[in-house]
Amino acid sequence: MRDEFTGAIRDIFDNEDFVFLTGDLGFGAFEELRSAMGANFINAGVAEQNMVSVASGLASEGKKTWVYSIGPFLYSRAAEQIRDDVGIHRLPVVLVGNGGGLGYGVMGPSHLAFDDYGSLLTNPGMTVLVPNFSETVRNHVSTAQKAQAPVYLRLGPDVKEPEDYHPQTHGQWTRHLKGGSGVLVSCGSLVAEYSVHFSSIPASERPSVWSLNSFPIDPQGLPDLLLKELAARHKILFAEEHVWQGGLGMQLSSLLVSRSFQVGREVQWRGVDERVLSNYGSRAWLLELFNLSSGQVSDWFSTS
Amino acid sequence: MEVQQFEKLREDAHQKLMAMHYRAGVGHLGGNLSCLDSMLTLFAEVMTPADRFVLSKGHSAGALYIGLWALGLLEEEELATFHQDGTRLPGHPPSNLLPGVFFGTGSLGHGLSLAVGQALALQLSNQSGTVYCLTSDGEWQEGSMWEAISFAVAKELSNLTILVDYNGWQGFTRTSEFNSLETLELKLKAFGLATERVDGHEPSAIRSALMEGGSSLGCIILETVKGKRWTSRENSLASHYVPPTLEDIENFRGGK
């Protein structure tokens, strides 16, 4: 998604009050942006804690400030800076984490953002934006640019929308596909991959595929259609490139439980667990490890 | 401000700081007394409306509040709410509740980067003004401080002036265990900062150093005494923790 992101940033950069900071990353992607933005494109070096606090200082002076790095280098390395300097002050700093989820694959767990939105959402006023298809990045960038409070944008692997694709947007939710075999709820690039996979399968033999596109979940914004499908379908699967703690499955299920909502008869959560710390492989391999691949998910829905 | 007028302000400020901590029954007084002279000098004698101040050593919030009172930005009655429930004057500065105090600091090693961000914003907008950042001495054990310095030097932030309250004490030991004054100054210079040592309790010396800082990124090391003028606790670790007693208030040496 980085190319779409870079293009979107290039298009919204229009004045001196827009500042883009990168933690010494962007080779092969940001060169043109750097030239276009001049002094307002800043390589803050290999010093993420300082970079995040500097961004807060800039934002306090009215600068719209974007901060870019590999996911955990921001939300984990600079956790206290995000909490104290961005979050407590509710400054409109946009944190951009590349490689969202398992994107950096065999680079190992230091680079994997499998606990990003769960931890970031503990920060005051924080909104997390999770693009699914690459085509949605531009809208998320626009939303983040307008935000008056902290935002984290999770960039994942590139997945293009399939042809003849007609998603339905319901507030912060999207139903990508209508199906009859169950309900699949996910987010990010993962849901895009599921949508591509299931788009070639007849509707009666596939699940409805839903995504949450931003966090936190608005308790009043759960689509009636989603609730209806969750109540009516037999198989429900929550799947995410994230650990259970603070994840989509945990948040949504606790919300549903608080409403005494009856969900299907066979409900499962699939996500990342501690095996990620000692198993090294590509993103595709890791998805298989956690039963998150499109094939594995498809198999689950197709078995009675 | 006339010398006599400033000395009177200084006297009153010290008395009020002591009284404020006594009434609240709280510590952190030692590090407040070590930096009050420099904060008063900076606020009353040096800063202009275009300037910014960041208190990176947030535990010296009491001195900051007294400084705001000295400028007429806080009423005397409000000083009595220090550390009380529902106050605007908590143990560390609140976030954007007080005039001229945007950042709620407290955890060490944050304020300098925030100040660097402010200075960078002014530089990018070609705006005048100097950003002053007051740090503690123990704070320089935080790695983020050195990240901030590296960045500030790389960006040639000539509108940033750093002050170090070198009172020689940190939470549980003397700062010399980690950074002697000489070692710290050597490190700061090695990172590319112009440094100057001054007596942190001598307003004329502080004023001169601040005014002469001019157009270069610099660091003024304030040689101070923790718990200065607090007779029974001067230059002690205990001054970081214990509140003053009524006897301490009565025996306090004021602004001299």
Contacts between the chains, C-beta under 8 A, distances in Angstrom:
chain1	res1	chain2	res2	distance
A	16	B	124	6.3
A	16	B	125	6.2
A	17	B	125	7.8
A	19	B	121	7.9
A	19	B	124	6.9
A	39	B	124	6.1
A	40	B	124	6.5
A	42	B	120	7.8
A	42	B	155	7.8
A	44	B	151	6.3
A	45	B	147	7.9
A	45	B	150	6.9
A	45	B	151	6.5
A	45	B	154	7.3
A	47	B	144	7.9
A	47	B	147	3.7
A	47	B	150	6.7
A	47	B	151	6.5
A	49	B	109	7.8
A	49	B	113	7.2
A	49	B	143	7.4
A	49	B	144	4.4
A	49	B	147	5.9
A	50	B	113	4.6
A	50	B	116	7.3
A	50	B	144	5.8
A	50	B	147	3.6
A	50	B	148	5.0
A	50	B	150	7.8
A	50	B	151	5.5
A	52	B	113	7.9
A	53	B	110	5.6
A	53	B	113	3.2
A	53	B	114	5.2
A	53	B	116	7.7
A	53	B	117	6.5
A	53	B	144	7.2
A	53	B	148	7.5
A	54	B	113	5.3
A	54	B	114	7.6
A	54	B	116	5.3
A	54	B	117	3.9
A	54	B	120	6.4
A	54	B	148	7.7
A	54	B	151	6.7
A	55	B	117	6.4
A	56	B	103	7.9
A	56	B	113	8.0
A	56	B	114	5.8
A	56	B	117	6.0
A	57	B	113	6.9
A	57	B	114	4.4
A	57	B	115	6.5
A	57	B	116	6.2
A	57	B	117	1.8
A	57	B	118	4.4
A	57	B	119	7.6
A	57	B	120	6.9
A	57	B	121	6.6
A	58	B	117	4.6
A	58	B	118	7.6
A	58	B	120	6.1
A	58	B	121	4.8
A	58	B	124	8.0
A	59	B	117	7.7
A	60	B	102	5.2
A	60	B	103	7.2
A	60	B	114	7.4
A	60	B	117	7.1
A	60	B	118	6.4
A	60	B	121	7.7
A	61	B	117	7.6
A	61	B	118	5.7
A	61	B	121	3.4
A	61	B	122	6.9
A	61	B	125	7.6
A	62	B	121	7.4
A	63	B	121	5.3
A	63	B	124	7.3
A	80	B	107	6.1
A	80	B	110	7.7
A	81	B	110	6.6
A	81	B	113	7.5
A	81	B	144	7.7
A	84	B	104	7.5
A	84	B	105	7.9
A	84	B	106	7.4
A	84	B	107	5.8
A	84	B	110	5.9
A	85	B	103	7.4
A	85	B	110	5.7
A	85	B	113	7.6
A	85	B	114	6.1
A	88	B	95	5.4
A	88	B	104	5.8
A	89	B	95	5.1
A	89	B	96	6.6
A	89	B	102	7.6
A	89	B	103	6.9
A	89	B	104	6.9
